[in-house]
Amino acid sequence: MNVKYLYKGTQNYTTIEYLKDPKYNAPNDYKITNSKTTQYLSTLHFQEGSIKDVGVNGIFMEDLINICIDRLEHYQTSEFSCKENMYAIHHLNLALEFLNKRTNDRIKRGVQGTYKK
C-alpha cells in the first residue's frame, strides 16, 4: 500500500490520505484518521473504472456532495443554522449542477461510461 499524505482536515483534527497511486487519472481510495491519535475514522472508495467495463464498484463525487448537502440542510433546521451553511449549500448545489451538466453532455455525445472525451 502506497500511502500519500494529502492534508490536515478541519482545524487539524483529521488527516486525509489516499491509499494507492492514482488509477484512472485520480485516486480512488481515501483514508481519514484522527490527526492527534492516528485513530482510523473512515475510508472512501470512489468508482474505479467505467461502469460499462467494471460495473458499479464505488461511490461517485456526486454522492459525496449530496451527503454534504443533506447534512448541512439538517443543520439549517437546527440551532446550528447560519448564513455560512446556506452559502455552502448553494455552492455545493452549483458544483453538483456542473457535474450533472458534464454527465448530460457526455450522454448526448454518446460517450458516457467510456474513456472518450
Chimera marker file (.cmm) of the C-alpha trace (Angstrom):
<marker_set name="trace">
<marker id="1" x="0.000" y="0.000" z="0.000" r="1" g="1" b="0" radius="0.5"/>
<marker id="2" x="1.451" y="3.332" z="-1.064" r="1" g="1" b="0" radius="0.5"/>
<marker id="3" x="0.025" y="5.940" z="1.344" r="1" g="1" b="0" radius="0.5"/>
<marker id="4" x="0.157" y="9.530" z="0.166" r="1" g="1" b="0" radius="0.5"/>
<marker id="5" x="-0.368" y="12.350" z="2.669" r="1" g="1" b="0" radius="0.5"/>
<marker id="6" x="-2.867" y="14.906" z="1.425" r="1" g="1" b="0" radius="0.5"/>
<marker id="7" x="-3.656" y="17.463" z="4.090" r="1" g="1" b="0" radius="0.5"/>
<marker id="8" x="-4.911" y="18.097" z="7.564" r="1" g="1" b="0" radius="0.5"/>
<marker id="9" x="-8.673" y="18.405" z="7.800" r="1" g="1" b="0" radius="0.5"/>
<marker id="10" x="-10.751" y="20.936" z="9.684" r="1" g="1" b="0" radius="0.5"/>
<marker id="11" x="-8.726" y="22.667" z="12.400" r="1" g="1" b="0" radius="0.5"/>
<marker id="12" x="-6.099" y="19.917" z="12.047" r="1" g="1" b="0" radius="0.5"/>
<marker id="13" x="-8.440" y="17.342" z="13.657" r="1" g="1" b="0" radius="0.5"/>
<marker id="14" x="-8.280" y="14.895" z="10.773" r="1" g="1" b="0" radius="0.5"/>
<marker id="15" x="-5.715" y="13.714" z="8.257" r="1" g="1" b="0" radius="0.5"/>
<marker id="16" x="-6.755" y="12.631" z="4.773" r="1" g="1" b="0" radius="0.5"/>
<marker id="17" x="-4.562" y="10.370" z="2.658" r="1" g="1" b="0" radius="0.5"/>
<marker id="18" x="-5.017" y="8.392" z="-0.487" r="1" g="1" b="0" radius="0.5"/>
<marker id="19" x="-4.073" y="4.769" z="-0.207" r="1" g="1" b="0" radius="0.5"/>
<marker id="20" x="-2.883" y="3.815" z="-3.675" r="1" g="1" b="0" radius="0.5"/>
<marker id="21" x="-1.231" y="5.563" z="-6.551" r="1" g="1" b="0" radius="0.5"/>
<marker id="22" x="-3.847" y="7.192" z="-8.789" r="1" g="1" b="0" radius="0.5"/>
<marker id="23" x="-5.559" y="4.848" z="-11.230" r="1" g="1" b="0" radius="0.5"/>
<marker id="24" x="-7.823" y="6.141" z="-13.989" r="1" g="1" b="0" radius="0.5"/>
<marker id="25" x="-6.253" y="9.607" z="-13.542" r="1" g="1" b="0" radius="0.5"/>
<marker id="26" x="-7.258" y="10.135" z="-9.880" r="1" g="1" b="0" radius="0.5"/>
<marker id="27" x="-7.025" y="8.352" z="-6.515" r="1" g="1" b="0" radius="0.5"/>
<marker id="28" x="-9.951" y="6.050" z="-5.717" r="1" g="1" b="0" radius="0.5"/>
<marker id="29" x="-9.375" y="5.212" z="-2.042" r="1" g="1" b="0" radius="0.5"/>
<marker id="30" x="-9.035" y="7.765" z="0.748" r="1" g="1" b="0" radius="0.5"/>
<marker id="31" x="-8.408" y="7.127" z="4.440" r="1" g="1" b="0" radius="0.5"/>
<marker id="32" x="-9.370" y="9.605" z="7.163" r="1" g="1" b="0" radius="0.5"/>
<marker id="33" x="-7.690" y="9.417" z="10.568" r="1" g="1" b="0" radius="0.5"/>
<marker id="34" x="-7.650" y="11.435" z="13.783" r="1" g="1" b="0" radius="0.5"/>
<marker id="35" x="-4.602" y="13.728" z="13.471" r="1" g="1" b="0" radius="0.5"/>
<marker id="36" x="-3.806" y="13.646" z="17.167" r="1" g="1" b="0" radius="0.5"/>
<marker id="37" x="-4.270" y="9.919" z="17.905" r="1" g="1" b="0" radius="0.5"/>
<marker id="38" x="-3.903" y="8.500" z="14.351" r="1" g="1" b="0" radius="0.5"/>
<marker id="39" x="-7.095" y="6.508" z="15.053" r="1" g="1" b="0" radius="0.5"/>
<marker id="40" x="-8.765" y="5.269" z="11.865" r="1" g="1" b="0" radius="0.5"/>
<marker id="41" x="-12.074" y="7.062" z="11.255" r="1" g="1" b="0" radius="0.5"/>
<marker id="42" x="-13.268" y="6.155" z="7.765" r="1" g="1" b="0" radius="0.5"/>
<marker id="43" x="-12.407" y="5.153" z="4.213" r="1" g="1" b="0" radius="0.5"/>
<marker id="44" x="-13.942" y="6.429" z="0.980" r="1" g="1" b="0" radius="0.5"/>
<marker id="45" x="-13.834" y="4.250" z="-2.113" r="1" g="1" b="0" radius="0.5"/>
<marker id="46" x="-14.738" y="6.012" z="-5.352" r="1" g="1" b="0" radius="0.5"/>
<marker id="47" x="-15.842" y="4.359" z="-8.582" r="1" g="1" b="0" radius="0.5"/>
<marker id="48" x="-12.872" y="2.692" z="-10.194" r="1" g="1" b="0" radius="0.5"/>
<marker id="49" x="-13.129" y="2.313" z="-13.948" r="1" g="1" b="0" radius="0.5"/>
<marker id="50" x="-16.023" y="2.760" z="-16.325" r="1" g="1" b="0" radius="0.5"/>
<marker id="51" x="-19.387" y="1.292" z="-15.322" r="1" g="1" b="0" radius="0.5"/>
<marker id="52" x="-19.659" y="-0.326" z="-18.747" r="1" g="1" b="0" radius="0.5"/>
<marker id="53" x="-16.369" y="-2.171" z="-18.135" r="1" g="1" b="0" radius="0.5"/>
<marker id="54" x="-16.433" y="-2.959" z="-14.400" r="1" g="1" b="0" radius="0.5"/>
<marker id="55" x="-19.940" y="-2.211" z="-13.101" r="1" g="1" b="0" radius="0.5"/>
<marker id="56" x="-20.601" y="-0.022" z="-10.078" r="1" g="1" b="0" radius="0.5"/>
<marker id="57" x="-17.857" y="-0.585" z="-7.515" r="1" g="1" b="0" radius="0.5"/>
<marker id="58" x="-17.664" y="2.648" z="-5.531" r="1" g="1" b="0" radius="0.5"/>
<marker id="59" x="-19.245" y="5.989" z="-4.762" r="1" g="1" b="0" radius="0.5"/>
<marker id="60" x="-19.277" y="8.955" z="-7.097" r="1" g="1" b="0" radius="0.5"/>
<marker id="61" x="-18.309" y="12.562" z="-6.334" r="1" g="1" b="0" radius="0.5"/>
<marker id="62" x="-21.976" y="13.464" z="-6.746" r="1" g="1" b="0" radius="0.5"/>
<marker id="63" x="-22.840" y="11.015" z="-3.932" r="1" g="1" b="0" radius="0.5"/>
<marker id="64" x="-20.422" y="12.681" z="-1.552" r="1" g="1" b="0" radius="0.5"/>
<marker id="65" x="-21.651" y="16.169" z="-2.473" r="1" g="1" b="0" radius="0.5"/>
<marker id="66" x="-25.272" y="15.084" z="-1.939" r="1" g="1" b="0" radius="0.5"/>
<marker id="67" x="-24.359" y="13.702" z="1.501" r="1" g="1" b="0" radius="0.5"/>
<marker id="68" x="-22.741" y="17.031" z="2.433" r="1" g="1" b="0" radius="0.5"/>
<marker id="69" x="-25.775" y="18.977" z="1.205" r="1" g="1" b="0" radius="0.5"/>
<marker id="70" x="-28.117" y="16.731" z="3.192" r="1" g="1" b="0" radius="0.5"/>
<marker id="71" x="-26.059" y="17.132" z="6.357" r="1" g="1" b="0" radius="0.5"/>
<marker id="72" x="-25.911" y="20.922" z="6.026" r="1" g="1" b="0" radius="0.5"/>
<marker id="73" x="-29.645" y="21.111" z="5.315" r="1" g="1" b="0" radius="0.5"/>
<marker id="74" x="-30.285" y="19.210" z="8.548" r="1" g="1" b="0" radius="0.5"/>
<marker id="75" x="-28.093" y="21.716" z="10.395" r="1" g="1" b="0" radius="0.5"/>
<marker id="76" x="-30.141" y="24.508" z="8.831" r="1" g="1" b="0" radius="0.5"/>
<marker id="77" x="-33.251" y="23.171" z="10.613" r="1" g="1" b="0" radius="0.5"/>
<marker id="78" x="-31.492" y="23.268" z="13.993" r="1" g="1" b="0" radius="0.5"/>
<marker id="79" x="-29.772" y="25.720" z="16.322" r="1" g="1" b="0" radius="0.5"/>
<marker id="80" x="-26.714" y="25.405" z="14.036" r="1" g="1" b="0" radius="0.5"/>
<marker id="81" x="-28.440" y="27.251" z="11.202" r="1" g="1" b="0" radius="0.5"/>
<marker id="82" x="-26.300" y="30.080" z="9.791" r="1" g="1" b="0" radius="0.5"/>
<marker id="83" x="-25.615" y="32.027" z="6.617" r="1" g="1" b="0" radius="0.5"/>
<marker id="84" x="-22.297" y="30.207" z="6.086" r="1" g="1" b="0" radius="0.5"/>
<marker id="85" x="-24.160" y="26.880" z="5.857" r="1" g="1" b="0" radius="0.5"/>
<marker id="86" x="-26.582" y="28.490" z="3.403" r="1" g="1" b="0" radius="0.5"/>
<marker id="87" x="-23.675" y="29.648" z="1.204" r="1" g="1" b="0" radius="0.5"/>
<marker id="88" x="-22.002" y="26.237" z="1.434" r="1" g="1" b="0" radius="0.5"/>
<marker id="89" x="-25.254" y="24.542" z="0.359" r="1" g="1" b="0" radius="0.5"/>
<marker id="90" x="-25.544" y="26.971" z="-2.555" r="1" g="1" b="0" radius="0.5"/>
<marker id="91" x="-22.018" y="26.280" z="-3.793" r="1" g="1" b="0" radius="0.5"/>
<marker id="92" x="-22.300" y="22.520" z="-3.322" r="1" g="1" b="0" radius="0.5"/>
<marker id="93" x="-25.512" y="22.623" z="-5.386" r="1" g="1" b="0" radius="0.5"/>
<marker id="94" x="-23.634" y="24.626" z="-8.012" r="1" g="1" b="0" radius="0.5"/>
<marker id="95" x="-20.858" y="22.005" z="-8.088" r="1" g="1" b="0" radius="0.5"/>
<marker id="96" x="-23.484" y="19.283" z="-8.438" r="1" g="1" b="0" radius="0.5"/>
<marker id="97" x="-25.159" y="21.212" z="-11.249" r="1" g="1" b="0" radius="0.5"/>
<marker id="98" x="-21.900" y="21.381" z="-13.224" r="1" g="1" b="0" radius="0.5"/>
<marker id="99" x="-21.089" y="17.706" z="-12.646" r="1" g="1" b="0" radius="0.5"/>
<marker id="100" x="-24.595" y="16.780" z="-13.832" r="1" g="1" b="0" radius="0.5"/>
<marker id="101" x="-24.158" y="19.083" z="-16.849" r="1" g="1" b="0" radius="0.5"/>
<marker id="102" x="-20.951" y="17.243" z="-17.706" r="1" g="1" b="0" radius="0.5"/>
<marker id="103" x="-22.728" y="13.880" z="-17.410" r="1" g="1" b="0" radius="0.5"/>
<marker id="104" x="-25.684" y="15.000" z="-19.538" r="1" g="1" b="0" radius="0.5"/>
<marker id="105" x="-23.316" y="16.365" z="-22.172" r="1" g="1" b="0" radius="0.5"/>
<marker id="106" x="-21.475" y="13.027" z="-22.278" r="1" g="1" b="0" radius="0.5"/>
<marker id="107" x="-24.797" y="11.184" z="-22.625" r="1" g="1" b="0" radius="0.5"/>
<marker id="108" x="-25.838" y="13.443" z="-25.541" r="1" g="1" b="0" radius="0.5"/>
<marker id="109" x="-22.494" y="12.812" z="-27.273" r="1" g="1" b="0" radius="0.5"/>
<marker id="110" x="-22.770" y="9.033" z="-26.674" r="1" g="1" b="0" radius="0.5"/>
<marker id="111" x="-19.536" y="8.793" z="-24.678" r="1" g="1" b="0" radius="0.5"/>
<marker id="112" x="-20.940" y="8.378" z="-21.147" r="1" g="1" b="0" radius="0.5"/>
<marker id="113" x="-19.361" y="5.357" z="-19.452" r="1" g="1" b="0" radius="0.5"/>
<marker id="114" x="-16.366" y="5.333" z="-21.797" r="1" g="1" b="0" radius="0.5"/>
<marker id="115" x="-12.865" y="6.764" z="-21.654" r="1" g="1" b="0" radius="0.5"/>
<marker id="116" x="-13.538" y="9.119" z="-24.558" r="1" g="1" b="0" radius="0.5"/>
<marker id="117" x="-13.504" y="12.894" z="-24.047" r="1" g="1" b="0" radius="0.5"/>
<link id1="1" id2="2" r="1" g="1" b="0" radius="0.2"/>
<link id1="2" id2="3" r="1" g="1" b="0" radius="0.2"/>
<link id1="3" id2="4" r="1" g="1" b="0" radius="0.2"/>
<link id1="4" id2="5" r="1" g="1" b="0" radius="0.2"/>
<link id1="5" id2="6" r="1" g="1" b="0" radius="0.2"/>
<link id1="6" id2="7" r="1" g="1" b="0" radius="0.2"/>
<link id1="7" id2="8" r="1" g="1" b="0" radius="0.2"/>
<link id1="8" id2="9" r="1" g="1" b="0" radius="0.2"/>
<link id1="9" id2="10" r="1" g="1" b="0" radius="0.2"/>
<link id1="10" id2="11" r="1" g="1" b="0" radius="0.2"/>
<link id1="11" id2="12" r="1" g="1" b="0" radius="0.2"/>
<link id1="12" id2="13" r="1" g="1" b="0" radius="0.2"/>
<link id1="13" id2="14" r="1" g="1" b="0" radius="0.2"/>
<link id1="14" id2="15" r="1" g="1" b="0" radius="0.2"/>
<link id1="15" id2="16" r="1" g="1" b="0" radius="0.2"/>
<link id1="16" id2="17" r="1" g="1" b="0" radius="0.2"/>
<link id1="17" id2="18" r="1" g="1" b="0" radius="0.2"/>
<link id1="18" id2="19" r="1" g="1" b="0" radius="0.2"/>
<link id1="19" id2="20" r="1" g="1" b="0" radius="0.2"/>
<link id1="20" id2="21" r="1" g="1" b="0" radius="0.2"/>
<link id1="21" id2="22" r="1" g="1" b="0" radius="0.2"/>
<link id1="22" id2="23" r="1" g="1" b="0" radius="0.2"/>
<link id1="23" id2="24" r="1" g="1" b="0" radius="0.2"/>
<link id1="24" id2="25" r="1" g="1" b="0" radius="0.2"/>
<link id1="25" id2="26" r="1" g="1" b="0" radius="0.2"/>
<link id1="26" id2="27" r="1" g="1" b="0" radius="0.2"/>
<link id1="27" id2="28" r="1" g="1" b="0" radius="0.2"/>
<link id1="28" id2="29" r="1" g="1" b="0" radius="0.2"/>
<link id1="29" id2="30" r="1" g="1" b="0" radius="0.2"/>
<link id1="30" id2="31" r="1" g="1" b="0" radius="0.2"/>
<link id1="31" id2="32" r="1" g="1" b="0" radius="0.2"/>
<link id1="32" id2="33" r="1" g="1" b="0" radius="0.2"/>
<link id1="33" id2="34" r="1" g="1" b="0" radius="0.2"/>
<link id1="34" id2="35" r="1" g="1" b="0" radius="0.2"/>
<link id1="35" id2="36" r="1" g="1" b="0" radius="0.2"/>
<link id1="36" id2="37" r="1" g="1" b="0" radius="0.2"/>
<link id1="37" id2="38" r="1" g="1" b="0" radius="0.2"/>
<link id1="38" id2="39" r="1" g="1" b="0" radius="0.2"/>
<link id1="39" id2="40" r="1" g="1" b="0" radius="0.2"/>
<link id1="40" id2="41" r="1" g="1" b="0" radius="0.2"/>
<link id1="41" id2="42" r="1" g="1" b="0" radius="0.2"/>
<link id1="42" id2="43" r="1" g="1" b="0" radius="0.2"/>
<link id1="43" id2="44" r="1" g="1" b="0" radius="0.2"/>
<link id1="44" id2="45" r="1" g="1" b="0" radius="0.2"/>
<link id1="45" id2="46" r="1" g="1" b="0" radius="0.2"/>
<link id1="46" id2="47" r="1" g="1" b="0" radius="0.2"/>
<link id1="47" id2="48" r="1" g="1" b="0" radius="0.2"/>
<link id1="48" id2="49" r="1" g="1" b="0" radius="0.2"/>
<link id1="49" id2="50" r="1" g="1" b="0" radius="0.2"/>
<link id1="50" id2="51" r="1" g="1" b="0" radius="0.2"/>
<link id1="51" id2="52" r="1" g="1" b="0" radius="0.2"/>
<link id1="52" id2="53" r="1" g="1" b="0" radius="0.2"/>
<link id1="53" id2="54" r="1" g="1" b="0" radius="0.2"/>
<link id1="54" id2="55" r="1" g="1" b="0" radius="0.2"/>
<link id1="55" id2="56" r="1" g="1" b="0" radius="0.2"/>
<link id1="56" id2="57" r="1" g="1" b="0" radius="0.2"/>
<link id1="57" id2="58" r="1" g="1" b="0" radius="0.2"/>
<link id1="58" id2="59" r="1" g="1" b="0" radius="0.2"/>
<link id1="59" id2="60" r="1" g="1" b="0" radius="0.2"/>
<link id1="60" id2="61" r="1" g="1" b="0" radius="0.2"/>
<link id1="61" id2="62" r="1" g="1" b="0" radius="0.2"/>
<link id1="62" id2="63" r="1" g="1" b="0" radius="0.2"/>
<link id1="63" id2="64" r="1" g="1" b="0" radius="0.2"/>
<link id1="64" id2="65" r="1" g="1" b="0" radius="0.2"/>
<link id1="65" id2="66" r="1" g="1" b="0" radius="0.2"/>
<link id1="66" id2="67" r="1" g="1" b="0" radius="0.2"/>
<link id1="67" id2="68" r="1" g="1" b="0" radius="0.2"/>
<link id1="68" id2="69" r="1" g="1" b="0" radius="0.2"/>
<link id1="69" id2="70" r="1" g="1" b="0" radius="0.2"/>
<link id1="70" id2="71" r="1" g="1" b="0" radius="0.2"/>
<link id1="71" id2="72" r="1" g="1" b="0" radius="0.2"/>
<link id1="72" id2="73" r="1" g="1" b="0" radius="0.2"/>
<link id1="73" id2="74" r="1" g="1" b="0" radius="0.2"/>
<link id1="74" id2="75" r="1" g="1" b="0" radius="0.2"/>
<link id1="75" id2="76" r="1" g="1" b="0" radius="0.2"/>
<link id1="76" id2="77" r="1" g="1" b="0" radius="0.2"/>
<link id1="77" id2="78" r="1" g="1" b="0" radius="0.2"/>
<link id1="78" id2="79" r="1" g="1" b="0" radius="0.2"/>
<link id1="79" id2="80" r="1" g="1" b="0" radius="0.2"/>
<link id1="80" id2="81" r="1" g="1" b="0" radius="0.2"/>
<link id1="81" id2="82" r="1" g="1" b="0" radius="0.2"/>
<link id1="82" id2="83" r="1" g="1" b="0" radius="0.2"/>
<link id1="83" id2="84" r="1" g="1" b="0" radius="0.2"/>
<link id1="84" id2="85" r="1" g="1" b="0" radius="0.2"/>
<link id1="85" id2="86" r="1" g="1" b="0" radius="0.2"/>
<link id1="86" id2="87" r="1" g="1" b="0" radius="0.2"/>
<link id1="87" id2="88" r="1" g="1" b="0" radius="0.2"/>
<link id1="88" id2="89" r="1" g="1" b="0" radius="0.2"/>
<link id1="89" id2="90" r="1" g="1" b="0" radius="0.2"/>
<link id1="90" id2="91" r="1" g="1" b="0" radius="0.2"/>
<link id1="91" id2="92" r="1" g="1" b="0" radius="0.2"/>
<link id1="92" id2="93" r="1" g="1" b="0" radius="0.2"/>
<link id1="93" id2="94" r="1" g="1" b="0" radius="0.2"/>
<link id1="94" id2="95" r="1" g="1" b="0" radius="0.2"/>
<link id1="95" id2="96" r="1" g="1" b="0" radius="0.2"/>
<link id1="96" id2="97" r="1" g="1" b="0" radius="0.2"/>
<link id1="97" id2="98" r="1" g="1" b="0" radius="0.2"/>
<link id1="98" id2="99" r="1" g="1" b="0" radius="0.2"/>
<link id1="99" id2="100" r="1" g="1" b="0" radius="0.2"/>
<link id1="100" id2="101" r="1" g="1" b="0" radius="0.2"/>
<link id1="101" id2="102" r="1" g="1" b="0" radius="0.2"/>
<link id1="102" id2="103" r="1" g="1" b="0" radius="0.2"/>
<link id1="103" id2="104" r="1" g="1" b="0" radius="0.2"/>
<link id1="104" id2="105" r="1" g="1" b="0" radius="0.2"/>
<link id1="105" id2="106" r="1" g="1" b="0" radius="0.2"/>
<link id1="106" id2="107" r="1" g="1" b="0" radius="0.2"/>
<link id1="107" id2="108" r="1" g="1" b="0" radius="0.2"/>
<link id1="108" id2="109" r="1" g="1" b="0" radius="0.2"/>
<link id1="109" id2="110" r="1" g="1" b="0" radius="0.2"/>
<link id1="110" id2="111" r="1" g="1" b="0" radius="0.2"/>
<link id1="111" id2="112" r="1" g="1" b="0" radius="0.2"/>
<link id1="112" id2="113" r="1" g="1" b="0" radius="0.2"/>
<link id1="113" id2="114" r="1" g="1" b="0" radius="0.2"/>
<link id1="114" id2="115" r="1" g="1" b="0" radius="0.2"/>
<link id1="115" id2="116" r="1" g="1" b="0" radius="0.2"/>
<link id1="116" id2="117" r="1" g="1" b="0" radius="0.2"/>
</marker_set>
